[in-house]
Amino acid sequence: MSSPDREVRAARNETARTARRPVVAVTGAASGPGALLTQRLTESDEIKQVLAIDERRGEVSEAHWHVLDVRDPVIADKLRGADVVVHLAVDLDLGTDATARTAYNVRGTQTVLTAAAAAGVRRVVLCTSAMVYGALAENDVPLAEDAELRATAEATGVGDLLEIERLGERAPRAHPGLNVTVVRPTILVGGTDTALTRYFESPRLLVVAGSRPTWQFCHVEDLVSALEYAALEKVEGELAVGCDGWLEQEEVEELSGIRRMELPSAVALGAASRLHRLGLTPSPAGDLAYTMHPWAVSGSRLHAAGWRPKWTNEEVLAELLEEVAGRHTVAGRRLGRKDATTLGAAGATVALVGTAAIVHRARKARRRA
């Protein structure tokens, strides 16, 4: 073959390779996992272009930015030309008003799915959490990815995540030609602040008597690499992502060096419910179930596609402990350094429960007056 012929064939191969590379849009691209994914995709030779969507412009200059709210129907115009959308604009912040959070999460997901179908996008990747499986005493360890979703809306944000899953399940029926992949990380660590990461900010690890928790973590870097797999359509369906295996409570205590405080179930759940109802803590009692019962997952579908986590549970726990060093949280509520020092470990818990009881009695007295 002559040199010109080889050059023509090489040019044709390069054109074909470029044509196969997808254009990927990322919502929530300015911060958190969205920013990390946007950076990773712009550096990939397998991606043609990255469309970054958020309410503010992020720092990844290589992406093509669209600054808008994902609930704005104009997003359909911005998604034209995209092959895949990774939807990460979901608010699970503990400080957000629950009603406003649900309105944003559900309406945002509805709009993105509808806009993607209108724009001719072939796949939407949603990110929820392995919490949707529910934490129950009778759960298999580990849970299969096709296990029934038995969570309730009683834990922080889980009701929103279940509704996002329902929207994702219905979308292909409403919009033939649109495929939906759902990625469900375990306890996410790496610049995150959740009820489960705050568990390790406490002076003592609350253990409910008779419970059998399992701890399975997911480093944000592993989540981002799993999302990239989904964006490149190397895997599809419902995908659980996390470290291989899990840790028992005793292993967590040994690795962390934090001693336990064991309480009867009725006392722990009753106090958690009362504290949340009185507005003293951000975490509802439902969050406690995820520290009581197993909900570790297998991650077999990603493994079958060739994906492997780079982090172990032990390594992620060590990173989490480093991140939360110096923070003081009791029952999900952050304390100032002075408060934590003054109250001490057990004293802080007693003070919070006592405060809740005092406020509760005061309110009952006002109602009688």
Backbone torsions as a table, in degrees:
resi	resn	phi	psi	omega
1	MET	NA	131.6	-178.3
2	SER	-71.0	162.0	-179.9
3	SER	-59.5	-44.4	177.9
4	PRO	-59.9	-38.8	178.7
5	ASP	-63.8	-41.3	178.9
6	ARG	-63.3	-38.6	-179.9
7	GLU	-66.4	-39.4	178.6
8	VAL	-64.4	-45.7	180.0
9	ARG	-63.7	-40.9	179.3
10	ALA	-62.5	-39.7	179.3
11	ALA	-65.7	-40.8	178.2
12	ARG	-64.2	-41.3	178.9
13	ASN	-63.4	-40.6	179.4
14	GLU	-66.2	-39.1	178.2
15	THR	-63.2	-43.3	179.5
16	ALA	-65.4	-40.8	-179.9
17	ARG	-63.8	-42.4	179.2
18	THR	-63.9	-40.0	-179.2
19	ALA	-64.3	-30.8	-178.9
20	ARG	-78.4	-20.4	-177.6
21	ARG	-71.2	131.4	-175.7
22	PRO	-81.8	155.4	166.4
23	VAL	-94.5	123.9	-174.9
24	VAL	-116.2	128.5	174.4
25	ALA	-101.5	139.0	179.0
26	VAL	-123.2	122.0	172.8
27	THR	-92.1	154.4	-174.5
28	GLY	66.4	36.7	-169.1
29	ALA	-83.5	-7.2	-172.9
30	ALA	-89.5	-13.6	-175.7
31	SER	-152.4	167.4	175.2
32	GLY	58.8	-147.8	179.6
33	PRO	-58.3	-31.0	179.4
34	GLY	-62.1	-41.1	178.7
35	ALA	-67.3	-41.3	179.4
36	LEU	-65.9	-39.9	178.6
37	LEU	-67.4	-42.3	179.4
38	THR	-58.9	-45.2	177.8
39	GLN	-61.5	-45.8	-177.7
40	ARG	-62.7	-42.2	-178.4
41	LEU	-68.3	-36.4	179.2
42	THR	-67.1	-22.8	-179.9
43	GLU	-90.7	-4.6	-176.2
44	SER	-87.6	133.9	175.4
45	ASP	-72.8	-12.3	-177.9
46	GLU	-89.2	-4.0	-178.1
47	ILE	-111.5	132.4	179.8
48	LYS	-78.6	-46.9	-178.4
49	GLN	-156.7	151.0	177.3
50	VAL	-118.2	125.0	173.2
51	LEU	-99.6	119.1	-176.9
52	ALA	-105.2	127.0	-175.9
53	ILE	-124.8	127.1	176.7
54	ASP	-165.1	172.0	179.3
55	GLU	-80.0	-7.7	171.6
56	ARG	-142.5	158.3	-179.6
57	ARG	-78.0	134.4	178.6
58	GLY	-89.7	-170.1	-172.7
59	GLU	-95.5	-3.9	-178.1
60	VAL	-85.1	96.5	-173.5
61	SER	-71.0	-20.9	-178.6
62	GLU	-73.0	-17.4	179.0
63	ALA	-84.1	159.2	175.5
64	HIS	-96.1	113.8	-169.9
65	TRP	-93.2	140.9	170.0
66	HIS	-127.0	117.7	-178.1
67	VAL	-96.2	107.5	179.7
68	LEU	-166.9	163.2	175.5
69	ASP	-80.8	133.3	-177.2
70	VAL	-65.1	-13.5	177.5
71	ARG	-83.1	-5.3	-179.4
72	ASP	-81.0	121.0	-178.7
73	PRO	-58.4	-18.1	178.7
74	VAL	-63.4	-11.9	179.3
75	ILE	-60.2	-25.3	178.5
76	ALA	-59.7	-39.5	178.0
77	ASP	-65.7	-36.2	-177.7
78	LYS	-73.6	-20.5	-178.4
79	LEU	-90.3	-5.1	-179.6
80	ARG	-62.9	130.9	-177.7
81	GLY	96.9	-13.0	178.0
82	ALA	-80.6	143.0	175.5
83	ASP	-94.0	-35.7	-176.0
84	VAL	-135.9	141.5	172.7
85	VAL	-119.3	128.0	172.8
86	VAL	-105.6	111.5	-173.2
87	HIS	-94.6	106.4	-179.1
88	LEU	-120.0	7.0	179.1
89	ALA	-82.6	73.5	180.0
90	VAL	-127.4	131.3	-177.1
91	ASP	-99.9	114.9	176.2
92	LEU	-122.3	22.9	-178.0
93	ASP	-63.7	133.0	-179.4
94	LEU	-63.7	-25.5	-177.2
95	GLY	-87.9	-6.3	-178.7
96	THR	-78.5	138.3	174.2
97	ASP	-56.2	130.3	-172.7
98	ALA	-59.3	-41.1	-179.5
99	THR	-66.1	-44.4	179.2
100	ALA	-65.8	-37.9	179.4
101	ARG	-62.6	-46.5	179.8
102	THR	-63.5	-42.5	179.3
103	ALA	-59.6	-42.2	179.7
104	TYR	-67.5	-48.6	-174.8
105	ASN	-65.1	-44.9	-176.8
106	VAL	-73.1	-48.2	-179.6
107	ARG	-64.1	-39.3	179.0
108	GLY	-61.7	-45.0	-179.6
109	THR	-67.0	-42.5	176.7
110	GLN	-56.6	-46.9	-176.7
111	THR	-65.1	-43.6	-178.9
112	VAL	-63.9	-43.8	-179.6
113	LEU	-64.0	-45.2	179.4
114	THR	-65.4	-43.0	179.7
115	ALA	-65.2	-39.1	179.2
116	ALA	-62.7	-43.3	178.3
117	ALA	-63.2	-43.1	-179.8
118	ALA	-64.8	-31.1	-177.7
119	ALA	-87.1	-2.1	178.6
120	GLY	83.4	17.0	176.5
121	VAL	-66.9	140.0	-177.2
122	ARG	-94.0	-20.6	-178.6
123	ARG	-146.6	138.4	171.1
124	VAL	-118.4	131.5	176.3
125	VAL	-105.2	119.8	176.6
126	LEU	-102.8	148.4	178.0
127	CYS	-122.3	116.4	178.5
128	THR	-115.5	-115.1	-179.9
129	SER	-166.6	151.8	173.9
130	ALA	-66.8	-8.9	176.2
131	MET	-61.7	-21.3	-178.0
132	VAL	-65.8	-19.0	176.6
133	TYR	-70.4	-23.0	-176.6
134	GLY	88.3	149.0	175.7
135	ALA	-107.2	106.8	-176.4
136	LEU	-132.3	148.5	-177.0
137	ALA	-59.6	-32.7	-175.6
138	GLU	-90.9	6.3	180.0
139	ASN	-59.3	143.3	169.5
140	ASP	-66.7	151.4	176.1
141	VAL	-126.9	108.2	0.2
142	PRO	-87.7	167.0	175.3
143	LEU	-78.9	139.4	172.5
144	ALA	-73.4	153.0	-177.1
145	GLU	-65.6	-25.1	178.3
146	ASP	-94.4	15.9	177.0
147	ALA	-63.7	152.1	179.7
148	GLU	-61.9	141.2	175.8
149	LEU	-82.5	109.5	-174.3
150	ARG	-116.4	15.5	176.7
151	ALA	-70.2	159.3	173.3
152	THR	-115.6	176.0	-178.4
153	ALA	-86.5	17.0	-173.4
154	GLU	-82.4	-14.7	179.5
155	ALA	-100.4	160.4	-175.6
156	THR	-56.4	118.1	173.8
157	GLY	75.0	-8.9	-174.9
158	VAL	-66.9	-35.6	175.7
159	GLY	-59.3	-40.1	177.0
160	ASP	-63.4	-44.0	-177.9
161	LEU	-65.1	-38.6	177.3
162	LEU	-64.3	-39.3	178.1
163	GLU	-68.4	-38.1	175.6
164	ILE	-60.4	-42.2	177.9
165	GLU	-62.2	-42.1	179.0
166	ARG	-63.7	-41.3	177.8
167	LEU	-62.0	-42.2	179.1
168	GLY	-65.0	-35.2	179.1
169	GLU	-69.2	-37.3	-177.3
170	ARG	-80.2	-25.9	-171.5
171	ALA	-56.8	-45.3	-179.5
172	PRO	-63.6	-28.4	177.6
173	ARG	-73.8	-37.7	179.0
174	ALA	-76.4	-28.0	-176.1
175	HIS	-131.2	79.8	179.6
176	PRO	-54.1	136.8	-177.9
177	GLY	100.5	-16.2	176.7
178	LEU	-96.1	124.8	177.2
179	ASN	-104.2	147.8	-179.4
180	VAL	-127.7	128.4	174.2
181	THR	-112.8	137.3	-179.7
182	VAL	-118.7	127.1	179.2
183	VAL	-108.9	127.5	-175.1
184	ARG	-120.7	92.7	177.9
185	PRO	-74.1	153.2	171.9
186	THR	-79.4	-152.9	-175.6
187	ILE	-62.0	111.3	-172.7
188	LEU	-83.0	132.0	-177.9
189	VAL	-131.6	138.1	178.2
190	GLY	130.0	78.7	-177.7
191	GLY	76.9	21.1	-178.4
192	THR	-107.9	158.3	177.2
193	ASP	-139.0	101.9	-178.4
194	THR	-132.6	171.4	177.0
195	ALA	-59.4	-32.7	-177.0
196	LEU	-79.1	-32.5	174.7
197	THR	-75.2	-31.8	178.0
198	ARG	-67.8	-21.1	176.1
199	TYR	-54.0	-34.2	-176.6
200	PHE	-89.7	3.6	173.1
201	GLU	-93.4	-4.9	-176.7
202	SER	-78.6	150.8	177.9
203	PRO	-67.8	-26.2	173.7
204	ARG	-133.3	148.2	176.9
205	LEU	-86.4	115.1	179.8
206	LEU	-69.1	123.9	177.8
207	VAL	-122.8	126.2	178.0
208	VAL	-83.6	126.8	-176.8
209	ALA	-54.8	133.1	178.1
210	GLY	82.0	-0.7	-178.3
211	SER	-84.2	163.8	-178.6
212	ARG	-136.7	72.4	-178.4
213	PRO	-74.2	154.5	167.9
214	THR	-125.3	144.1	-176.4
215	TRP	-118.3	117.5	179.0
216	GLN	-131.1	121.4	-173.9
217	PHE	-105.2	165.1	175.4
218	CYS	-139.8	115.7	175.7
219	HIS	-74.7	143.8	-176.9
220	VAL	-58.4	-30.4	178.0
221	GLU	-65.6	-37.8	177.2
222	ASP	-70.0	-37.5	175.7
223	LEU	-60.3	-45.2	-178.3
224	VAL	-63.1	-40.3	179.1
225	SER	-67.9	-33.4	176.1
226	ALA	-68.5	-39.8	176.8
227	LEU	-63.4	-36.2	176.9
228	GLU	-64.5	-41.4	175.8
229	TYR	-56.8	-45.1	-179.3
230	ALA	-67.1	-40.0	-179.8
231	ALA	-64.6	-34.3	179.1
232	LEU	-84.6	3.0	176.9
233	GLU	60.2	34.2	175.2
234	LYS	-82.4	-13.6	-178.9
235	VAL	-155.3	153.4	-177.7
236	GLU	-148.1	175.0	-179.1
237	GLY	93.0	-151.5	178.3
238	GLU	-97.3	123.0	-171.8
239	LEU	-122.8	123.7	172.4
240	ALA	-93.9	138.5	-177.8
241	VAL	-134.3	133.5	179.1
242	GLY	-179.8	-177.9	176.5
243	CYS	-66.6	157.4	175.5
244	ASP	-70.1	133.3	177.4
245	GLY	75.3	-161.1	-175.6
246	TRP	-158.7	168.7	177.9
247	LEU	-114.0	140.6	172.4
248	GLU	-81.2	162.2	-178.4
249	GLN	-56.1	-41.8	-178.8
250	GLU	-63.4	-36.7	177.6
251	GLU	-66.9	-40.5	178.2
252	VAL	-61.4	-43.6	-180.0
253	GLU	-65.2	-39.7	179.3
254	GLU	-67.2	-43.2	-178.7
255	LEU	-70.1	-36.5	-176.7
256	SER	-83.5	-26.9	-175.3
257	GLY	75.2	10.8	179.8
258	ILE	-97.7	126.7	-179.3
259	ARG	-77.4	158.6	-178.5
260	ARG	-89.9	157.6	166.6
261	MET	-124.3	111.1	-174.6
262	GLU	-96.4	130.2	-179.9
263	LEU	-130.1	149.6	173.1
264	PRO	-61.7	151.6	-176.7
265	SER	-56.9	-46.4	-176.9
266	ALA	-61.9	-39.0	-179.6
267	VAL	-68.5	-47.6	-177.3
268	ALA	-63.7	-48.1	-178.5
269	LEU	-68.6	-39.7	179.5
270	GLY	-64.3	-43.9	179.6
271	ALA	-65.5	-42.8	-179.4
272	ALA	-62.3	-42.4	179.2
273	SER	-64.4	-43.3	-177.7
274	ARG	-66.8	-43.8	-179.4
275	LEU	-61.7	-41.5	-179.7
276	HIS	-69.9	-41.1	-178.6
277	ARG	-63.1	-32.7	-180.0
278	LEU	-86.4	0.7	177.2
279	GLY	77.3	17.5	-178.9
280	LEU	-87.5	-20.0	176.7
281	THR	-135.4	152.0	-179.7
282	PRO	-82.0	-13.1	-172.2
283	SER	-99.0	124.2	174.3
284	PRO	-70.6	165.0	-177.9
285	ALA	-60.6	-27.5	-179.5
286	GLY	-60.2	-26.0	178.1
287	ASP	-63.0	-29.5	-175.8
288	LEU	-64.0	-30.0	-179.1
289	ALA	-57.9	-33.1	-177.0
290	TYR	-76.4	-6.6	172.0
291	THR	-106.4	3.1	-177.5
292	MET	-110.7	-40.7	-169.7
293	HIS	-120.9	158.5	-177.1
294	PRO	-74.2	143.3	171.6
295	TRP	-151.2	31.3	176.3
296	ALA	-68.7	148.2	-175.5
297	VAL	-123.9	163.0	-173.2
298	SER	-86.4	-37.8	-176.9
299	GLY	67.9	25.7	-172.0
300	SER	-67.4	-31.4	-176.6
301	ARG	-69.1	-42.8	175.8
302	LEU	-64.8	-40.5	179.0
303	HIS	-61.8	-40.9	-180.0
304	ALA	-63.9	-27.1	179.4
305	ALA	-85.6	-1.4	177.3
306	GLY	101.6	-0.5	-179.9
307	TRP	-81.0	143.2	174.5
308	ARG	-139.0	141.8	175.7
309	PRO	-70.6	145.2	176.3
310	LYS	-89.7	-17.5	-175.6
311	TRP	-108.3	147.1	172.5
312	THR	-98.9	163.3	177.1
313	ASN	-58.5	-40.8	-179.8
314	GLU	-62.9	-41.7	-179.6
315	GLU	-68.1	-40.1	-179.5
316	VAL	-69.2	-39.3	176.9
317	LEU	-61.5	-41.6	178.6
318	ALA	-62.3	-40.9	178.1
319	GLU	-65.8	-40.8	178.6
320	LEU	-61.3	-45.3	-179.8
321	LEU	-62.4	-34.9	176.8
322	GLU	-68.2	-40.1	179.8
323	GLU	-63.5	-40.7	-172.8
324	VAL	-91.9	0.1	-179.6
325	ALA	-56.1	131.1	179.7
326	GLY	91.0	-9.2	175.5
327	ARG	-91.8	149.9	-176.8
328	HIS	-130.8	112.9	-177.8
329	THR	-129.1	136.2	174.4
330	VAL	-130.8	125.7	-179.6
331	ALA	54.4	36.0	177.4
332	GLY	84.5	-6.6	-177.6
333	ARG	-100.8	127.3	178.9
334	ARG	-73.2	136.0	175.8
335	LEU	-111.8	150.3	172.1
336	GLY	-71.4	160.7	-178.1
337	ARG	-57.3	-40.9	-178.3
338	LYS	-63.5	-43.6	179.7
339	ASP	-61.6	-45.6	-176.6
340	ALA	-65.2	-40.6	-179.8
341	THR	-66.4	-41.4	-177.5
342	THR	-68.2	-43.0	-173.8
343	LEU	-80.4	-31.8	-176.1
344	GLY	79.4	-179.9	-172.4
345	ALA	-66.8	-69.0	-178.3
346	ALA	-68.5	-32.9	-177.6
347	GLY	-61.0	-33.8	-179.9
348	ALA	-65.2	-43.0	178.8
349	THR	-64.8	-45.6	179.5
350	VAL	-60.4	-40.9	-179.1
351	ALA	-63.2	-41.7	-179.9
352	LEU	-66.5	-46.2	179.3
353	VAL	-63.3	-41.3	178.5
354	GLY	-63.5	-41.6	177.4
355	THR	-60.0	-43.0	179.6
356	ALA	-61.2	-42.8	-178.7
357	ALA	-65.2	-40.5	180.0
358	ILE	-63.5	-46.5	-179.8
359	VAL	-62.8	-40.5	-179.2
360	HIS	-62.4	-44.6	179.6
361	ARG	-64.6	-38.6	179.5
362	ALA	-63.2	-40.0	-179.8
363	ARG	-68.0	-39.1	177.8
364	LYS	-63.4	-39.8	179.4
365	ALA	-64.3	-38.7	178.4
366	ARG	-65.6	-37.3	-179.8
367	ARG	-67.0	-32.8	-179.7
368	ARG	-74.5	-28.7	-175.7
369	ALA	-68.4	NA	NA
